[in-house]
Amino acid sequence: MKDVTSAAQEKLDEVVGISETAGRRIQAGQAFPTIDEFFPELQNAAYGCRTNIPREISVPQFALLGQQGVFDLEPMSPERFREEHRVDIDTAFQLVKRRILIPNLYVRDVSEWKGADSMYDLVAASLANGARVDAFMSLKCPEYDDIVDRHMTQLSETFRDLSETQRNEIARISRVRPHTKLEAVTAKRWAYLDALHKPSADQADDFRRQGLVRDMVCYVRAAKHCYASEITAAIGGRFVWGQEDTLLKEEYEPDEGDAERIDLTEELEYLLTKIAGIQPFAHLHAVDGKKLLDFLDANDNTAVRDQVLQMSDDLVALAEARQLTEANVMDYQQIVEDYRKRLGGFQLASSVVTQGAAGAAGAGIGFCFAGVFGAMFGGAIAAWVTNAENASPRVGRAAFRLLKANRRADRLMATLDKVSQ
């Protein structure tokens, strides 16, 4: 009989050998390993496009408009799984086999998996991402475990006088569930900053000592995305900011004003305004799992999807090199329209429910942008396009100025919201 708790324990046990190997390499005086060395099974071309799946994006939406997404596994019933992820468990496993999903054993307490045997195949195919990240952090920062414990104590004192309502609200804006794990999750995020970007860890402590609880947890969450999420959420890939993340307000750094404005090349501004004018893909609310898999397997649809994403990166590279031409953008628009037509036929055949032109799907630019844009740019500009009919050079100048000077997605979104009103 398949026992999901045994499968989960096996995944956790794998981390021990990986950590020991990395430790011996360091003791031998070799260069410190990157996070990639903790994921040897992903170090091949087949897993070269991995990222996280923003929480606002459903699994079928990502399968059609993303490439490879780290997919967090939590124990749940088949009914709740479908409600949460918009696909059934078997379809999710088939997407894992097609390398579209990379399952992460998000819940590491094996006792919590008892009774979730319907998820056995997903768990057996998963990676214990968090355990590997902890091993990496401990090697990079020998005091890591002690730092986590210290922050736990500090946060327990900080949150001690919060009412249940206040605690739930802090947990909500921190994206921690259940709220009973608020101290543990925040302490670990804070410790990531100690290991990877000490000035941010010190800033979080300043907020704590001033009694600014909301500022502290919001800052830790945003700073963690900036400095740790490519490791913790995208397992060494490219981290994508979700729409909710980009709504964090510009609270932690002074406004640089127009004096810091960066002159844009005509190519970059043209690319921004042209892409912003491409109609977003429709948002999927429900989809038949078999038809989703049939679509991905048929008529080179996956290859065309990947071409859309690759061309997005290529356009940015050309723009940065001042080699972008109108013909390049026209070619891109054509491939986007080709894929849109393919999706249109699939949506009709699948009786997919759509709602307007929801920008979270990517505004025709997929999820991943290279270079100066940063990966979160796609979600931010897509969200703006949802609320505005036309882009303008003014949007381009403001967005690029902020991205170049500071890639914080909350600042970008605040600017886009302001200029689109």
Secondary structure, 3 states (H helix, E strand, C coil): CCCHHHHHHHHHHHHHHHHHHHHHHHHCCCCCCCHHHHCHHHCCHHHCCEEECCCCCCHHHHHHHCCEEEEEECCCCHHHHHHHHCCCHHHHHHHHHCCCEEEEECCCCHHHHCCCHHHHHHHHCCECHHHHHHHHHHHHCCCHHHHHHHHHHHHHHHHCCCCHHHHHHHHHHHCCCCHHHHHHHHHHHHHHHHHHCHHHHHHHHHHHHCCCHHHHHHHHHHHHHHHCHHHHCCCCCECCCCHHHHCCCCCCCCCCCHHHCCCCCHHHHHHHHHHHCCCCCCCECCCCHHHHHHHHHCCCHHHHHHHHHHHHHHHHHHHHCCCCCHHHHHHHHHHHHHHHHHHHHHHHHHCCCECCCCHHHCCCCCCCCCHHHCCCHHHHHHHHHHCCCCCCHHHHHHHHHHHHHCCCHHHHHHHHHHHCC
